[in-house]
């Protein structure tokens, strides 16, 4: 079966040509984000200029290109502009004994171990941000536990990709067609496609991610992607993660065509999924990178099609990701004591190693295995994520998700257990209080070599290339323990305490940090 070279594979029985580079970056207006201080003073100006508030959580507005030429310089002159970016096309659509007739063709059931299990009733939701679902398709007609979060427009080939992805998550046991990996899942759909249903604008993806996150902790499936980073999408992903949402993304279908990094798959804290074949080998088209966490079947996949309301086969990481999303919701439903950070680790660490021994850039930790995930030991929580740098924890920072300070004027001592990972969670930054005329001590005990650094309140990043002026203290001794002390001779103020990987050591770590 031919494939599109973008993240999402087959979109119709007769495939569309790959999008041109120009189409991939075509602007549909301008996205403008105000600084936190300007939300009260400048919102009326932006709205009066035709601006539409598209993401209240981010203070993000959509403006026409014409209006933005006037509004953006004015906001910049008044120091009210956080950023402005074209609203580009940021995603292309990549691609038990049941009586349902196509179940025998679902070879992936045995490959993932789901064929030996009885699925639970509806629990944690899976939201697919995609091209919409054709709810009149036989696999979705009268299906219980299906919710559409916005109008679905399966016109022409619109809804084709979303219908396929949704069927792999949650096609029900109804005697026709397929059975998804979690057939009774609470399935939600956000239609992020415009026009014929094959192009996904930044603003639609952002709104879909936030709609899912605002509905409560669950799983978001992103079988879409681009080789361009889009700041609003990153902000939405981090907002969702902070609210307890597991974000799952397809790695991309460019493994044999240059293998560029794809987004949102390459955003830290996103559970990134490659595609495997019937022989449990990673497909040649599956994009490789250090961000791949695990693989799942994605070759010769029976899927529902909105074209003709039937079924066909398709290839792509787009079809591997929904298996992981559905399996994650299943595990979370029967193990509700887990939080999102624990579920993230459970799903990838329980994968069965395939290919070269150990974690690799093609399959991550290995192949999805649902029985192993259900039984995997509970990891410790990672309670302050995402807190990868100053902008995540500084009030009003670019990725500020209301991460609370570790210590304050009234709370001088704190202890936290957490985790770090060189790729998915490369550093942890905590906002700590430095009492006037007092000495602050930070001590860490880890299972690998971690270092500590204390940075001034005004620092931009704890990975600044110019070191010295903003760093107040550091502790970099070899070994699994560190102790940092700083005598604050000035007024009481906040600072940033960074936990980073030292030289050598393992690729991940669990640690206990005490600040007093």
HUHUNOR-V255048 format. One record per run of one state. SS is the DSSP state (2 for helix, 1 for strand, 0 for the rest). FROM is the first residue (numbers start at 1). LEN is the number of residues. If there is no record, write none. Layout:
SS,FROM,LEN / SS,FROM,LEN
//
This chain:
0,1,20 / 2,21,4 / 0,25,2 / 1,27,8 / 0,35,1 / 2,36,13 / 0,49,3 / 1,52,4 / 0,56,4 / 1,60,4 / 0,64,1 / 2,65,13 / 0,78,3 / 1,81,13 / 0,94,9 / 2,103,3 / 0,106,2 / 2,108,5 / 0,113,1 / 2,114,3 / 0,117,8 / 1,125,6 / 0,131,15 / 1,146,3 / 0,149,11 / 2,160,11 / 0,171,15 / 1,186,6 / 0,192,1 / 1,193,2 / 0,195,4 / 1,199,3 / 2,202,13 / 0,215,4 / 1,219,4 / 0,223,1 / 1,224,3 / 0,227,4 / 2,231,12 / 0,243,3 / 1,246,5 / 0,251,12 / 1,263,1 / 0,264,7 / 1,271,6 / 0,277,5 / 1,282,1 / 0,283,9 / 1,292,6 / 0,298,3 / 1,301,5 / 0,306,4 / 1,310,5 / 0,315,2 / 2,317,18 / 0,335,5 / 2,340,10 / 0,350,2 / 1,352,1 / 0,353,7 / 1,360,1 / 0,361,3 / 1,364,1 / 0,365,2 / 1,367,1 / 0,368,2 / 2,370,6 / 0,376,14 / 2,390,4 / 0,394,20 / 1,414,8 / 0,422,3 / 1,425,1 / 0,426,1 / 1,427,8 / 0,435,4 / 1,439,8 / 0,447,3 / 1,450,6 / 0,456,15 / 1,471,5 / 0,476,5 / 1,481,7 / 0,488,5 / 1,493,9 / 0,502,6 / 1,508,8 / 0,516,1
//
